[in-house]
Structures are given as C-alpha cells and as structure tokens.
Amino acid sequence: MSTNLSGKLIVLFGGSGFIGNYVAQSLLERGARLRIASRHPEKAHVLKPLANLGQMQFTRCDILRQDDVAAALRGADGAVNLVGAFTGNLELLMGTIPGEMARIAAAEGATGFVHLSASAANPNGDTQYASAKALGERLVQQHFERATILRPTIVFGQDDNFINMFAQLIQWFRVLPVFGPDARLQLVHVADVAEAAAAALADPVTHGGRTYELGGPDTVTMMELNRRIAASQRRRRTFIPVPDPASGLFARLPGTPMSMQQWKMLKQGTVVSGQYPGFAELGITPRPLSLFLDDWMTRYRRQGRFAERTGYVR
C-alpha cells in the first residue's frame, strides 16, 4: 500500500490553527493537494511557500453552515477535522458538526477521514469537553465507517499556548503557585500528531475504522514540568503546590484564566489508557519534550543565547 498522497485532494478543517499548520506540512510533503477550510483561511497563508504551484487552495468556511461544509468537501479524496474548543456550544462544535462533516465526506466519495479527538474523550466524563469529544467520535464513526480517530494527550510545540504560557509566567514571577501539582502529563509533540494524521489518510485500508491514542514517550507531573521549564530558562524559581480545594475555588471565580472545566481536566491528568493502538502501529516514534525544551526556552532567558549555560538568574 502506497504511503504517499500524490495528487489526492485533502480538505483540512481548522487548518489555520496551531495543529493545522503542522498537519498541512505533513500532507504537502506526501504530495497531497490541500484545501484549507477555515473561517479565517488568510491565517494559513504563511504555508504558501511550502506548496508547489496549484498544490494548495483556501476556502472560507463557517462550519456552522452546512452549505459551506459541503462546498469545502466537494470532490475531496479525504478530509481531516481539527476543530476544537473549550467554550461555546461544545456538543455542537465537537459533536454534531464533525458527524455532519463525516456524512458529507462519505457522500462525496472520500476514501479517508481523520477526526482529531482527545485522550479526555468520555461519554460519561464530568466535563462538557469530554462528553462532546466522545459524541463527535461516535457520530463520525456512525457516518464514516472507515474514519480514523486520533486521541492525542496535551499537544506541545514551539508555538503552542501551553508550554509558552508557563514559560512566560516563570519568566515574570519568582514565586508561582502550581495547580494540580501531582497531575500526570504525557505530552505529545505536534509534528508527531500531524504525521499520524497524514499516515492514517495515506493508508485508509490499514488505519480506517480504528482509534489511536497518541501520547509522548515520557510522563511528568505538573510540578516537574514547571521545574524543567525554569531550569531551561536558567532561572531559580519557587513553586508552591496549591491544594485541590483551593484550586477548585480559584477556578470558580469569574475572570480567572482557568475555568472549572479546565481545572477538572488538569486534575485528572492526561495520559493514554493503553486500551488502543498508538504511534507504534502507525510506524511513528514520538519525540520527548526534553529534545526541544532547552532550545525553545532560549528566548525566555535574560541574555538569550548569550546566557551562561551553567549560570542561573533571578
């Protein structure tokens, strides 16, 4: 079975976002013709230099409008849905709409459909995010029997909003509270997730109809993660573990950067269950955060690349 996508038209929903940029690159490298469907497709124009003439097109698509989704999928050989949210009508955005995407893709004769879910997906979960993700999986599989479901843990990358959020706080403050200090995190690199999506589309006979859990090779606690970031910045910081009751109270307050839903998810941690195949079955070796962190934190150091490698600053 060929592992390239030469000449295949792949529609990428959510292609202008963080993960979408990497998935687009993986698909282009395999020779796919790419149609990026987004409310703001101009945000993905930075990818133009990576494509050959005629290899990439952009379409403005409001996923709440069925006609827009149908127009985006017209003539497609495959599709990837990366749309996700933490606010708004989650059941609609991550449940009903992915199901409609899958239904329309099947009607258009697409041979592959990849749906990005999450390791937190659980129909009986205690957050709307978890139940909405589970609903999306069920509806996608119902309407596109050979769809591939990807369940990544927390996705990290040089331009993410996760590692960089903690990096900025550590850069600014000498004493920091740590919520969910014992929560276990199995962070996964964004380029590895992107390669998984491309591999699934390239070989739908093997990977279609299956669910894959995508977790990195290492597991750290939230406290360990903060300490690693501080060490990579060459900064001495004091981290104070916050008890769960206090963290929950903080999350309930209006205007705080963490919602109650996000707090519940953080407390539970994010690791693979081991009940599904993973990177190995996709032929991918995931890369650890430690491979990148020291280099990425250079810009947060007081003197950047001129900082003394063994010296620490306040």
C-alpha positions in Angstrom: 0.0 0.0 0.0 1.4 3.4 -1.0 2.1 5.8 1.8 2.0 8.9 -0.3 -0.9 11.1 -1.2 0.3 12.3 -4.6 -2.5 14.1 -6.4 -5.1 13.4 -3.7 -7.3 16.3 -2.7 -7.5 16.6 1.1 -9.7 19.0 2.9 -8.3 20.4 6.2 -10.9 21.8 8.6 -9.2 24.0 11.2 -6.1 24.2 9.0 -5.3 27.8 10.1 -4.7 26.8 13.7 -1.7 25.6 15.7 -2.0 21.9 14.9 -3.4 22.6 11.4 -0.2 24.2 10.3 1.8 21.1 11.1 -0.8 18.7 9.6 -0.7 20.8 6.4 3.0 20.5 6.1 2.9 16.7 6.6 0.2 16.4 3.9 2.1 18.6 1.5 5.2 16.6 2.0 3.3 13.5 0.9 2.2 15.2 -2.3 -1.4 15.9 -1.4 -3.4 18.7 -3.0 -4.6 20.7 0.0 -7.8 22.7 0.5 -7.7 24.6 3.8 -11.2 25.3 5.0 -11.5 27.9 7.8 -13.4 31.0 8.9 -10.1 32.8 8.6 -8.1 31.0 5.8 -5.8 34.0 5.5 -4.2 32.9 8.7 -2.8 29.9 6.9 -1.3 31.9 4.0 2.1 31.5 5.7 2.1 28.0 4.4 2.1 29.1 0.7 5.9 28.8 0.3 5.7 25.2 1.3 3.4 24.2 -1.6 4.1 23.8 -5.3 2.1 25.7 -7.8 -1.5 24.6 -7.6 -0.9 22.3 -4.6 -2.8 24.5 -2.1 -6.0 26.4 -2.1 -8.0 28.2 0.6 -11.7 28.4 1.1 -13.7 30.4 3.6 -15.8 28.0 5.6 -18.2 28.5 8.5 -18.6 25.0 9.9 -22.0 26.1 11.4 -23.3 26.4 7.8 -23.9 23.0 6.1 -23.6 24.5 2.6 -20.1 25.8 3.4 -19.1 22.4 4.7 -20.5 20.7 1.6 -18.8 23.2 -0.8 -15.4 22.6 1.0 -15.7 18.8 0.7 -16.8 18.8 -3.0 -14.6 16.4 -4.9 -12.4 15.6 -1.9 -10.5 12.3 -1.6 -10.1 12.7 2.1 -10.6 15.1 5.0 -9.1 16.0 8.4 -11.1 17.6 11.1 -9.1 19.6 13.7 -11.8 21.9 15.0 -11.8 22.1 18.8 -13.0 24.5 21.5 -13.2 25.0 25.3 -16.1 27.5 25.2 -19.4 27.8 23.4 -21.7 25.1 22.4 -19.2 22.2 22.7 -21.8 19.5 21.8 -22.5 21.2 18.5 -18.9 22.2 17.7 -17.2 19.0 18.6 -20.1 16.5 18.4 -22.8 17.2 15.9 -20.7 19.1 13.3 -17.9 16.5 13.0 -20.6 14.0 12.4 -22.0 16.2 9.5 -18.5 16.6 8.1 -18.1 12.8 8.0 -21.5 12.3 6.5 -20.9 14.7 3.7 -17.4 13.4 3.1 -18.8 9.9 2.7 -21.5 11.2 0.3 -18.7 12.9 -1.8 -16.9 9.5 -2.1 -13.9 10.3 0.1 -11.8 7.3 1.0 -10.4 8.6 4.2 -11.5 10.8 7.1 -9.4 11.6 10.1 -11.0 13.1 13.2 -8.9 14.7 15.9 -10.5 13.8 19.3 -8.7 13.9 22.6 -7.5 11.5 25.3 -10.1 13.1 27.6 -13.0 11.8 25.4 -15.5 10.0 27.6 -19.3 9.8 27.2 -19.6 9.6 31.0 -17.0 12.3 31.7 -17.7 15.1 34.2 -16.9 17.9 31.8 -18.7 19.0 28.7 -15.4 18.8 26.8 -15.0 15.1 27.5 -18.6 14.2 26.6 -18.6 16.4 23.5 -15.4 14.8 22.2 -16.9 11.3 22.8 -20.1 12.3 20.9 -18.0 13.5 18.0 -16.2 10.2 17.8 -19.5 8.3 17.8 -21.1 10.4 15.1 -18.0 10.4 12.9 -17.8 6.6 13.1 -21.5 6.3 12.5 -21.5 8.3 9.3 -18.0 7.3 8.0 -17.4 3.7 9.0 -13.7 3.8 7.9 -12.9 7.0 9.7 -9.7 7.1 11.8 -10.0 8.6 15.3 -6.9 10.2 16.8 -6.8 10.8 20.6 -3.8 12.9 21.5 -2.9 14.0 25.0 -1.9 17.6 25.5 -0.1 18.7 22.4 3.1 20.8 22.7 5.1 22.7 20.2 7.4 25.7 19.9 4.4 28.0 19.1 1.8 26.4 21.4 -0.3 28.1 24.1 0.6 25.5 26.8 4.3 25.4 27.3 4.6 29.0 26.4 2.0 30.1 28.9 4.0 28.6 31.8 7.3 29.8 30.3 6.0 33.4 30.4 4.8 33.1 34.0 8.2 31.6 35.0 10.0 34.4 33.2 8.0 37.1 35.0 7.5 35.8 38.6 9.9 34.5 41.2 7.2 32.7 43.2 4.5 30.8 41.4 1.5 28.6 42.5 1.2 25.2 40.8 -2.3 23.9 40.3 -2.7 20.1 40.2 1.0 19.6 41.1 0.7 15.8 41.0 -1.4 15.6 37.8 0.4 13.3 35.3 1.0 14.6 31.8 2.1 12.6 28.8 2.8 15.5 26.4 2.9 14.8 22.7 4.8 16.7 20.0 2.6 18.5 17.5 4.6 17.3 14.5 4.2 13.7 15.6 0.4 14.1 15.8 0.5 15.7 12.3 2.4 12.8 10.9 -0.1 10.4 12.5 -2.9 12.2 10.6 -1.1 12.0 7.3 -0.2 8.3 7.8 -3.8 7.4 8.5 -5.0 9.2 5.4 -2.3 7.7 3.2 -3.3 4.2 4.2 -7.1 4.1 5.0 -7.3 0.4 4.4 -5.0 -0.3 7.3 -5.9 2.6 9.6 -9.5 3.2 8.7 -12.1 2.3 11.3 -9.5 2.4 14.1 -8.9 4.6 17.1 -5.3 5.6 18.1 -4.1 7.0 21.3 -1.3 9.4 20.9 1.0 10.1 23.9 4.6 11.1 24.1 7.3 8.8 25.4 7.6 10.5 28.8 5.3 11.2 31.7 5.8 14.2 34.0 3.8 15.8 36.8 2.7 19.4 36.6 5.2 20.3 39.2 8.0 18.6 37.3 7.1 20.4 34.1 7.3 23.8 35.8 10.7 22.9 37.3 12.0 21.7 33.9 10.9 24.9 32.2 12.6 27.1 34.9 15.8 25.1 34.6 15.8 25.5 30.8 15.4 29.2 31.3 18.4 29.2 33.8 16.1 30.8 36.4 15.7 30.0 40.1 12.0 29.9 41.0 9.9 28.9 44.0 6.9 26.7 43.2 4.1 26.4 45.7 1.8 23.4 45.3 -1.8 24.5 45.6 -4.3 22.1 47.3 -7.1 20.9 45.2 -9.9 22.6 47.2 -8.1 26.0 46.8 -7.5 25.3 43.1 -11.2 24.5 42.6 -12.3 27.6 44.4 -10.0 29.7 42.2 -11.4 28.1 39.0 -14.9 29.0 40.1 -14.1 32.7 40.4 -15.1 35.0 37.4 -12.4 36.3 35.2 -9.7 33.8 36.1 -7.5 32.3 33.4 -8.7 28.8 34.3 -12.3 27.6 34.0 -13.8 25.0 36.2 -13.9 22.6 33.2 -10.2 23.1 32.5 -9.4 22.6 36.2 -11.2 19.3 36.3 -9.3 18.1 33.2 -6.0 19.2 34.7 -6.7 17.5 37.9 -7.4 14.2 36.1 -4.1 14.5 34.2 -3.7 13.5 30.6 -2.1 10.1 29.7 -3.0 7.3 27.3 -5.1 4.5 28.7 -3.3 1.7 26.8 -6.6 0.4 25.5 -6.0 1.4 21.9 -3.1 1.2 19.5 -0.7 4.1 19.3 2.2 5.6 17.5 4.0 2.2 17.1 1.1 0.8 15.0 1.3 4.0 12.8 5.1 3.5 12.3 6.0 6.6 14.2 8.5 7.1 17.0 7.2 10.0 19.2 9.7 12.6 20.5 10.0 13.8 24.1 9.8 17.4 25.3 13.3 17.2 26.6 14.6 17.0 23.0 13.3 20.6 22.4 12.8 22.4 25.6 16.3 23.7 26.2 16.4 25.3 22.8 12.9 26.7 22.9 13.5 28.4 26.3 16.5 30.4 25.0 14.3 33.4 24.1 13.0 33.5 27.7 16.5 33.8 29.2 17.7 37.1 30.4 20.5 37.2 27.8 19.1 34.8 25.3 21.8 32.7 23.6 24.5 34.7 25.4 23.3 33.4 28.8 25.9 31.4 30.7 24.8 27.7 30.3 25.6 26.8 33.9 24.5 30.1 35.5 21.1 30.8 37.0 19.5 34.2 37.3 16.7 35.6 39.4 
